[in-house]
Amino acid sequence: MALSLLPAPGPQRLLALSNFVFTVGSGMYLTAGVLYFTEAVALPAAQVGVGLGVAGVLALALGVAVGHLADRRDARKVYAATLGAQAAATAGFLVVDGFWAFVVVVSAATAAKAAGVAARSPMIRRFGGDRPQQFRAYLRAVTNVGVSFGALLAGWAVQTGTHTAYDLMAAGMAVATAGSAVFLAFVPRVQPLPAAAGPRWLALRDGPYLLLTGLDGIMAIQFKVLTVAMPLWVLGATRAPHWTIAATMLTCTLIVVAFQVRASRGIDSPTAGAAAYRRAGVAFLAACALISLTAKLPGWAAAVMLVAAAVVHTVGELWHAAGGFELSFALAPDWATGQYLGVFGLGAGIAEAVGPGLLIWLCITWGRPGWYVVGALFLVTGLVMPAAVRLAHRKAATATEPVMAV
């Protein structure tokens, strides 16, 4: 399926526009969300890591439940409801005045976001054409256009450094999230496919798919490297100017915008998806090594090295994302897309739960050696993935056609 810069008028264009508006807010959060709580709310970094971990744990089950609901109901309405809930929770950032209030609002926002990812999956399957994986890759490119705008706005807030600037950023995130739901009113209803007779939670009984989910969860910790570990590393362990945080995020998003669809074109089978994970593990190890070397460099040299590390990391991110798109869709039955993608989203939930705290402990508290440990973790995960994919592919190939419930 070929996708132009902007799809033709219709559901794909509406989903792309909704995604763009949503991710402007996401870009602000990804770039400076952690700093909002450490700088504006004045929470210790360790408490922020714990709170984000709690939020990730609470969000784990919701994605599966909401994904199943989207399979059985109009996915468009379910997705719109998750966006409304996330917007309200994000607005709650403005009234956080302590650790427990932080845990409540960030848990609500994280859970709603996880639910939204699962709820949107049947829409991507329905309107994504012959290869919804390719449309998903296109949406990720659009995501990074929005994130790049959000990163610029967040960069202004970080550089300004005032409480007012950070509050304006949080308000902007809430408005963007709510605004993205408006486009869904014009998307056609998603008619649910008939469910298969048998156990309701089939995805949770699919052992090989759950193994893939766990491995993807370990690899998905990489998304927190540029959004959690690197900002704290820049501020606390290097002489690099603070604008380097926004520069690395902008570099990452521009690369994804330019190359995500292209990187996904050759990943058109589970075997190719597994190989992409293996390459990603190598790239993440190299990026972590480069970041560790910036601790003792002069400010300008550290900034250049950090941007170079972001480039290498993003190449790995392209492969990881493309591999995940292929595996999650190709090994999921059409009639249970939301449920299966909700289960696969548990991997991202694992990363949300353990990633921030793990990275803060290893990379910030321990320091340079921790970066090598994190990189090695990504490498080993990538090397194990091909064997896990072969197991899941054999199970999917031998599965019998389900008898549909009436």
Salt bridges, closest charged atoms under 4 A:
ASP74 OD2 - ARG76 NH2 3.07
ASP167 OD2 - HIS163 ND1 3.03
ASP206 OD1 - LYS395 NZ 3.87
ASP216 OD1 - HIS320 NE2 2.92
GLU317 OE2 - ARG140 NH2 2.26
GLU326 OE1 - ARG131 NH2 3.09
ASP334 OD1 - ARG125 NH1 3.16
GLU352 OE2 - LYS224 NZ 2.95
